[in-house]
Amino acid sequence: MTARTRLAGLGLCLVVAACRGQAPSPAPAAGAAAASGGGACSVQVGLITTTATPAVQEQMNGMQLARDEVNAAGGLAGCQVDLVIKDDANLPETARGLARELAASPRLLAVFGTNSTASTMAALAVTERAAIPFIVPSVSGGLVTTMGYRWVFRLAAPETALVAALFEFIATLEARLDLRSIAVAYPLTVSGLSMFVAVENQARTQGVSVVAAEEYPPNGGDFRAQLARVRRASPDMVFFDASPPDDAAALMAQARELDLNPKLFLAITGPFVRPGFAKVGEYMIVGSQWTADAPWHDERGQTAPTFEAKYRDRFGVPPNIRAVSTYTSLFVVKRALEQAAGTSVEWSNIPAVRALLRTGLHAVDIPDTLFGPINFDQAGQNAHPVLLAQIQKSAHVLIYPEALRLRSPIVPVPPWKERQ
């Protein structure tokens, strides 16, 4: 069975499992959003995320910061935002149950999340049936916006766009590096299989041979057998995919141990864009949704550096992609709803407000946000610009597109034995 066939099967299983044995979710009862005192209007938004470690608390932090700023500016169309955070522990079954809990609230306007493709797909099947907008800030799995759902809106670029940007960059190096082959090591998960298919398809399009494709169990820790086979294939490029940060770090450490020396190490987002990985991933080129030196700004004049200072002041750590995209997503909802509603929103009919929000999200066109331009197509996919960064001196540095380049890429990467 090919990886592509297995991916399709896994994606279908997620959707079927989410729907099997469920009666259609009841439409929330009409009625005014619960007053929070003094007749003030309040409406709920739900966030399904993972809060177990600092690395995945970014969505929660970003949403809390956005909620406070939106409420201070008058709320969503005059209604204050109550944020309900649900922790799915990165488990699809849990995410599905939490989506049901959120959907049962008559005050719920929209759901945001999650941290993984599998959890997003499980939760999305519930919110779709309940006709509730589901906003996906950062997950890049291709299934999210290719299953025909009508109530999903994703800010982040899909993995296909990220991989395409990597290969566009590779094409600019072809004349001097002769990059003809690639090996891929990826986890046996829905998102891992999806990523491999994206790389395999793009490689085929550009005439690059996939000389090794190594699956590994996530959280396995020891990938030496897979990497040894990659080394024997002698690829010009090696592409790593991983979910847990420990897996990403182990892949690089064991590549060094085995003296695996391709001309390029490549990866896409996930743990590879985290500051912690930069300490072990020198010279890796990473497809990214956002970087700390991204040239974008929002309509209020915030830039990446000014947002970082504000975020660090509140939470004690710098923001990363999930924080920025999730923060931006609530402001996109605010703009879409107020643009679609005109002067007023009939908060006594929440299902109608959800439909109004969906219409507004399809029509919204925001040229300036901290996460770049926002404009959704009919599938709910934002045309998000992709950035490539290379880790240089333990920092992610923007190298592509060339018009935004801050430093030249260091290619080919030096062999491990020549590094200090």
C-alpha positions, -999 to +999 in steps of 0.1 A: +000+000+000+014+034-010+018+063+014-007+082-007-033+054-003-027+051+034-031+088+039-064+089+021-076+060+042-065+076+075-082+109+065-114+092+057-113+072+089-110+104+109-141+119+093-161+087+095-151+082+132-161+117+140-196+112+125-203+076+133-230+070+159-238+107+163-271+123+159-269+157+141-258+183+166-289+203+177-289+238+166-282+261+195-314+277+208-321+312+197-318+338+224-297+367+235-261+360+244-259+358+282-255+391+298-224+395+319-239+422+342-255+455+335-271+442+303-237+439+286-236+414+256-211+386+257-205+358+232-182+327+234-154+316+212-138+283+218-101+273+215-091+236+213-054+234+219-027+217+239-015+234+271+008+208+285+041+224+276+054+259+269+060+250+233+023+245+226+009+272+249+014+297+222-021+294+208-036+300+242-014+330+249-020+345+215-058+341+218-059+355+254-039+386+242-062+391+213-093+387+234-082+413+258-074+438+231-106+431+212-127+435+243-108+467+252-117+481+218-155+473+222-156+436+215-170+418+184-196+441+169-202+455+203-203+421+221-176+412+246-157+379+240-157+351+265-128+327+257-134+290+265-101+270+263-102+232+259-071+210+262-072+180+238-037+167+247-032+163+210-056+134+209-082+134+180-108+115+200-105+141+228-107+170+203-139+155+189-155+153+223-144+189+232-159+201+199-192+186+209-191+203+243-184+236+227-211+232+200-237+226+227-234+261+240-261+285+227-236+314+230-208+299+209-199+319+178-168+301+165-141+275+173-104+280+169-076+254+168-060+229+170-023+219+172-024+189+148-040+178+116-056+148+132-072+167+160-084+194+136-100+170+113-118+152+142-131+185+157-140+199+123-163+171+114-184+181+145-184+218+139-192+213+102-224+194+111-234+221+136-228+249+111-202+266+133-172+285+118-139+267+125-109+289+123-075+271+118-046+294+126-016+272+121-021+235+111-009+229+076-021+194+068-037+193+033-068+175+044-081+205+063-093+224+033-096+197+007-124+176+022-152+200+009-161+215+043-180+248+041-174+262+076-136+259+078-111+289+074-074+284+076-049+313+079-018+292+075-005+279+041-011+242+034+019+220+034+017+218-004+025+255-006+053+252+019+069+223+000+064+241-033+083+271-019+112+249-009+114+234-043+112+268-059+142+278-039+160+245-047+155+253-084+175+286-080+204+265-067+203+237-093+229+252-117+256+252-091+247+224-067+232+198-091+204+187-068+189+156-083+179+134-054+161+136-021+155+113+009+126+118+033+122+107+069+088+112+084+066+100+113+039+074+107+010+098+114-017+115+093+003+147+090+036+128+084+021+108+055+005+139+041+038+157+042+056+129+025+030+128-003+035+166-008+073+162-010+070+132-033+046+150-057+067+181-058+099+162-064+084+143-093+072+176-108+107+190-108+125+158-119+141+151-085+144+114-075+131+102-041+159+077-033+147+069+002+115+072+021+118+062+057+088+060+081+095+061+118+073+058+149+067+092+166+083+096+200+105+066+191+138+084+200+161+061+181+161+067+143+195+053+135+183+024+114+162+047+092+190+073+089+215+046+081+194+036+051+191+072+041+229+075+043+234+045+020+211+061-006+235+091-007+209+117-014+217+153-025+190+165-001+174+152+031+140+163+042+130+157+078+094+158+092+086+156+129+060+166+154+075+163+189+105+187+194+125+158+208+121+138+176+133+168+155+164+172+177+171+135+177+170+133+139+197+160+136+218+146+165+217+111+150+224+124+115+255+139+129+264+107+147+261+087+115+279+114+095+250+119+071+261+147+048+237+158+021+241+191+003+210+204+020+189+196+051+153+207+046+121+208+068+088+225+072+075+244+103+066+224+134+094+219+159+120+230+132+110+267+136+114+267+174+143+285+190+153+253+208+158+234+175+180+262+162+207+252+188+211+217+171+199+224+135+225+247+121+222+253+084+189+236+080+165+254+056+130+255+069+097+264+052+079+287+076+046+306+080+062+335+099+096+346+112+106+371+138+121+392+111+090+390+088+083+423+071+046+423+078+026+448+100-010+452+110-034+481+105-026+494+139+011+497+130+023+467+150+054+450+135+070+417+144+095+434+167+068+455+185+045+425+189+074+404+202+082+430+229+045+432+240+042+394+240+074+389+259+065+415+284+033+396+292+043+360+289+080+361+295+090+343+263+092+354+226+062+346+203+063+320+176+042+311+147+012+297+166+010+327+189+011+352+160-014+333+137-038+327+166-036+363+178-043+375+142-072+351+137-095+367+163-089+401+147-098+386+113-130+373+128-137+408+142-132+424+108-152+398+089-182+400+112-183+437+114-178+441+077-206+416+069-230+430+096-228+467+088-240+488+117-255+461+139-256+424+148-287+406+160-271+387+189-304+372+199-300+347+169-265+331+172-270+306+143-277+336+121-247+354+134-225+323+126-238+323+091-231+360+088-196+354+100-191+327+074-202+351+047-179+378+060-149+355+062-153+345+025-155+382+016-127+395+038-096+410+022-071+424+047-038+434+031-020+441+064-018+418+094+011+405+115+006+372+097+006+387+062-023+393+039-056+375+046-080+365+018-098+331+019-108+312-012-141+292-015-125+262+002-116+284+032-079+285+024-060+317+029-034+326+002-007+329+029+028+339+017+055+313+025+089+323+039+120+302+040+145+306+068+180+291+073+194+285+107+226+305+109+245+310+142+216+293+160+190+318+147+163+315+120+172+340+093+150+349+063+166+338+030+136+335+006+118+350-013+149+369-025+131+402-023+128+398+015+162+381+020+181+394+050+212+371+046+224+349+018+219+311+022+249+290+031+249+262+006+259+235+003+259+229+040+294+221+054+300+184+063+296+176+100+334+171+104+341+206+092+318+222+117+330+236+150 
